[in-house]
Amino acid sequence: MKSWLSMALLGTTLYLQGCAPAWQISAPITASSYATSSERIPRTVGKLRKLVAVTVTQPSPKGCWGGGGEIALGYSTLGEASIRHLSDRKGYEIVKIDEMNVPLSAGAFSPQAQVEELVRAAAGTPETNPSELVRNIVGALARSVNADGVIMLRSHSNCIRANAGFRALMGILSLGVSEVFPEKYNSDAKPYPLFQATIFEGASGRIVWQQERHLPLVRFSESAKDRSDAELFFEDLEIAIPKVLTR
């Protein structure tokens, strides 16, 4: 019973991660690197043509195998492929930034603390208004290179056992044995990889676009088999406005 429930929940989670559409804000979006454009096509996220890329690798949460540890700036294979795809195929100007030149926002916040704050914002509900700290961090990053926004590319893992609700349910079903002897329920602790991209608007710090998918990406059609992970992942993202049309 417990094993079947674990597999059912995991299957549902992976299915949703594999086919859920990207989230995008419905409110108007404002660029920062240019004042006007001569384009007649209405655009949304594509207005943010120049983005600072912050790439993050995050360990599994506590409760998963190998869980715990610090968030770190670093490039994953899909993270690097995403930057190339956004630049070559989607028309965005991407500025990669590392820990040594992440500008400090107001206050004595280390680069590590700033990255962790952005991760917390990306892991929350995208509709939530950003905190003052997030607005400061995003604004400082964008202004440092006259960009329109920030894109966080986050490689991380999760597992069923890291979910507090599921752990509580398992504790009830097993009469507490699952918490006393977690190794007996180790299938719940096996981490599965995820990749998340979050675009923050530089002018406001708001999240304007977000996608998260389980890896490896599922191909639902024959035509998708020849497409790269980066192409599939960002297929819902609007193409950026060409620089020649801005001033």
N, C-alpha and C positions, 0 to 999 in steps of 0.2 A: 504493500500500500504506500509506504513512505517513498520507496524507490520509484514507483509509478508517478506519484505526485511530483517528485523532483524532476523527472524527465518531462512531464507535461508542462510544468512551469518554465523549464529551460527552453523547451521547444517553442512555446508561445513567445517568450522573450526574444529568442533569436529570429523568429519569423517577423516580429514587429520591427526589430532592428534592421532586418534585411530589406523591408519594402516601404518603410515609413517615408513620406515625402519631407522635403526640407521645410523648416519653419521660416517665414519671412514676415517682417513687420508690415502693417497696413498703412501706417502713418507716412507722410512725406519724408523724404530723406535729403539731407543737406551735405553738399560737398564743401571741402575747405581749401583745396589746392587751386581752385579757379573760381572766378566770379560768375561767368555766364558761359553759355554754349550756343552754337549755331545749329544744333541738331533739332530736327522736328519730331524725332521718335521719342515718345514718353519713356523715361527710364525710372527704375527704382534703385535697387542695390548697385546697378551698373554705373550710377553717378559717382560712386566712390572708386574712381579709377586707379588711384594710387594707395597702396596698402602696406603697412608695416607688418611683416610676418614674424610672429612669436611662436616658435615650435617647442613643444613641451612633451616630455615623456613622464608618465606618472605611474608609480607602482600600484599593484592591486591593493584594495582596502583591507583593513584588518578583518579576519574571518576567512579570507581566501588563502590558498597555498602561497607562501612567499610574500604575504601581504605586509604592509607597513613600509616605511622609508619615506624619503623626501622627494618632492616634485623637483625635476631637473630640466634645465634648458638643454635641448638636444634634438637631433634630426632622426626621424624614422624613415624607412624606405618610402612609405606612402607620403610622408611629409615632404620629402624632397621631390617626389614625383608630382605632388600637388602644386608645389611652387612653379615647377616647369610648365604644368598644364595651364595654370591660371595665367601665366605670362604668355605662353606660346599660342594657346588656343582660345582663351577667354579675353585676352587683351588687357589684363590688369598689369600695372607697373608694381612689381613686388620688391620691397626693400627688406632684406633679411637683417635681423638685428640679434646680437648675442648679449650675454650677461655683462660684458665689459662696457657696452655703450647704451644700456637701458637707462634713460634719464630718470633721475629721482623726481618724484612728485613733491608736493608741499609736505614738509615734515621729514623726519629722519627715518625713511623707509628704505630698506636695502633692496637691491634688485630681486633677491629671492622672495622677499615679502610681497613685492609688487606682482611678481608672476603668480604667486599663490593666491593673491586677491583676485586676479583675472580668472584663474582657474575656478575659484569659488563662484564667481559671477557666471561663468560659462556653464557650470554644473547646476545652477539654479534654474528657475523658470524664466525663459527669455523675455516674457512680457513685463517682468518686474522692472521698475525704474531703477537705474543704477545708483549706487551710493556715491557720496561726494568723493570718496577715495578712488573709486573706479573711474569716475569722470576725470579726476586729476591725472590718473595714470594714463588712461587712453589719450587724453588731450596732450599730455607731455610727449608721449611716443609719436603721435601724429605730427605735432608741431616741430619735433626735432628734425624731420626730413621733409616738411611741408607736404604731408600725406593727408588723405581724406579719411582714413580710418585705420583700424588694426584688425588683422586676422590672426586668430589663435588656432594653431593646428595641434591638437592634443591626442597623443597615443596613450591609451590607458587600458586597464583590464577591470573586469568585475566578476562576481560570482553570485550565485543564488544565496549562499550563506551570508554574504555581506548585507543582505536586506534584513532589516530588523523585524519587519512583519513576518517574513518567511521563517526566521529563526524562532520567533515566538510561537508560530503555528507548529513547527517541528518539535519544539519543546513540549507543547501540549500533547501532541500525538504520541510522543515517545515517553511521556510522563517524566520529562526532564533528563532522560538518558542522553539525548543529542547534545546537551550542553556539558554534561559531565564527561562524556566520551566522544568528543567531536570526530576523532579519527574513524569511528564506525560509520560516520555519515560523510565521508570525504568526497563523495561525488558532488555534494552540494558546494564544496569549497574549491572545485577546479575552476580556475579563472578562464574567462573567454575574452579575447582581444576586441577592443573597440577603437574607432577613430572618429574624432569630432572636429568639426571646423566651425568657428564662431567669428562673425564679422561684427566689430564694434564701430559705430559711427564716431569719427573724431570730434565732431562739433558738440556732441551731447553725451558720449559714452554709452549710448543705448546699444543693445544687441539688435541688429537689423536683419541678420540672416544666420541660420544655424542648421547644421546637419550632423547626425551621428548615426553610424552604421556599424554593425557587427562585421568582423573580418574572419575569413575572406568574404568578399562581397558575393552575393548570390546572383547568378545569371539566370533570369527567368525566360529568356528567349534565345534562339539560335544567333540572332544578329548581335546580341550582347556579348557573346563568347569572344569575339575578336576585339572588344573594346577594353581599354586599360581600367584598372581600379579607379584611378584619378578621374578619368573621363566619366565613368558611371557615377562616382560620388558627387561630382559637381555638375551633373547634367541639368539640375534645376536652377543653377545660378545664372543670372543674367549676364550677358556679355558686357564688358565695360565700354563706356563712351570713349571713342578715339581721342587722343590728346590733341590732334589737329583741329578738332571741333570745339575746343575749349579756349578760354582766354580770361 
